[in-house]
Structure formats: structure tokens, C-alpha cells
């Protein structure tokens, strides 16, 4: 007998809860493998796993599914809708998920919603085997999921054949990789791509009224910039700071650098060296010596905060590197975003955005508007990349 949606939600949430325990043996083993693969420090890996699995709760799954489908019961049979025909949501076919090789666990949330949609799921896993280990935990909660969820690495022709069999393909990666996957798929395959994106922030003069408020804001920006060493679409790489506050942007850049030193104590950098970041810092130091802008690298040189970098250049998407631009208002920030056609995921603000700032975030193409300091902790119910959570994995059957 087919499991009901509520039973699948319970299995997924219970499995995720076990992974929230830092002493859970599969998590311990996987955390070591993640650190080895990504180069992230152990505290960063633990932070990532806490937020990845901590977001997967019964309440969040129920609310997200009901919000997108109208009712959780629509996964189990026909339900009535106001002013529309009755509907039943069934799996849209076998689901294949291609993980990226950087961000930790990007395949997990698509996986759990595909499972709740009652689909058969195949995940291209990475060397750390995070998804494979979680799939084993899922199977312990509901043994039939052992046959419905498969996670393994693959390459080349083998991978193309696996993707061609899927009704839905979710893929994370570089734009060139996504174009190649799309070109190889049958035309009827539903393709959900998540390409390269970045995030920016905006600080209003409201938060620059005194030193204490400015330091709090600086720490929030530092956390968003340093976590995961700048990898991933929710990493902060550009920060727009309004002129006219008691703390001017140039002084605020120093506060951000000091905050980066503090954050690095809790979340130290991994051992991997980003030569591009080092070259960028050297170039801007030469520019600063000629009187243009400034560069702050902190007490140990583990980060780069570039104040007033060249406006005709896009933000540096390098490890632990943040470009800080002084602006008169949201219009200047929007002009910069449009000039460089930045593919935005997040737009972080220091205060709830007013109409002008909100309009700039929307016009800039952001799919998530958040408070500074929370970029790396997205809610499960948010539409990551602007796509639905469970909608990509279901097809509607309606009766009239």
C-alpha cells in the first residue's frame, strides 16, 4: 500500500532530526569527508549541517507543501478547490538530481521534496557521500524508501543515460554544465537548473548612527561573507553602504574587516588557498597606494575588504573577499547591478527595506530578500532560485 504524504513527511523529518545530532555516527563520518572534499574547517562544516538538516521539520514540510499545492492531502487523492476542478498531484516521473561540487548538501532539499511527492529519486552524489548516508537513514525510517532513493557518483555516457530516463532533472552547477545537460535531455523532460549566482548587501545610514550599531551591522556582513569561504549563491560578495551617516562608508569598511577577524575565530578559513583572491588584493593595494580606495586584510590577512573598488568591474567572486561600494541611495546600487548583469540570489539589508530599497532589490533580480547575517540560513519554505519546492516534482490530474 502506498504511503500517505503525512507518513513520508514524518520519515523525512525524523531522519533529518537524527542528523541534527553532532554525535550521530553517520554525521561524524560524513563531516570528516566533507571537510576533506571542500577544504572547509570543521566548525564551518558543522554549521552547514546544523542548518541543512535543522530546516527539515514536520512543520516546515507541511507548510511548504500545502502552500504550493493548496492541501497536503492533494498528494494522496483528489481534493476540492475553490472555483477550480478537483485535483490530485502525482509524481511527474523519476527524478534525477545532480549535485554541485562546492556547496554542502545542495541536493538534500530537492531530495526530501521529491520523496514527499512519492517519486523515485536518483542523486548524483559527491565523494563525501552525504546524500547516500542520509538515504540510508531514510530507509531505516521507512524500508521501502531503500528502493526508491538511490545515490551514487557517475560520469560521462553513464550519467547521460541515467538523466535521459528521468521525467524531472534538477541540476546544480556552472552555466556551461547546465547547458550541456539541457541539450542532452529529451524535449519532454522537465529541467530545473540552478546555475551560478551571487548575493549582495545594502547598509542604510540608519545603521551607521553610532559605533555600536555599525559594529553589529559589520559583524552580520562579515558572517555572510566568510561562511563557506565565499562559495555558493548565498555568499555576500558586494556590499553597498550609504553615505551621510555618523559612520562614513570608509570607516565602516574598517569595522567590517575587524568583524571578519572576529568571525574567523569561530569560523576559521579552510586550508585551501585561492590564488585569485591574493592577486586581486595585490592589484587593489597598488591602486590604493596611488590614492584610489583602500584594502583591509585584518590582523592575519585571511580576508580582503576592498573599499571603493573600480565601479566598472563586477564584484570579485573569490574566497573571503568583499567589495564595499559607497552610494548615495538604492538607485546607485541598482545601476551597478544592472551594469554588470549580476545573477542575484540574495539581497541582504540591515533593516526591513523601505519602498525604494525593496524596489531596487526586486529590479536587481534577487530571488531572496533577507536581513544581513542570515543569508546563509535560508528557510526551507523559500523558493530557492525562484523555483517551487515540490511543484517541480508533481503533475496535476484534475476532474471536472
Secondary structure, DSSP 8 states (H G I E B T S, - for coil): ----HHHHHHHHHHHHHHHTSTT-HHHHHHHHHHHHHH---HHHHHHHHHHHHHT--HHHHHHHHHHHHS-GGGGTS-EEETTEEEEEEEE-S-EEEE--SSSTTHHHHHHHHHHHTT--EEEE--TT-HHHHHHHHHHHH-TTHHHHEEEE---HHHHHHHHHT-SEEEEES-HHHHHHHHHHS-TTSEEEEE---EEEEEE-GGGGSSHHHHHHHHHHHHHHHHGGGG-STTSEEEEEEESSSSS-HHHHHHHHHHHHHHHHHHS---S---HHHHHHHHHHHHHHHTTS-EEE-TTT---EEEET--TTS-----TTEEEEEEESSHHHHHHHHHHHT--EEEEEESS---HHHHHHHHHTT-SEEEETT-TTS--TTS-GGG--SSGGGEEEEEE-
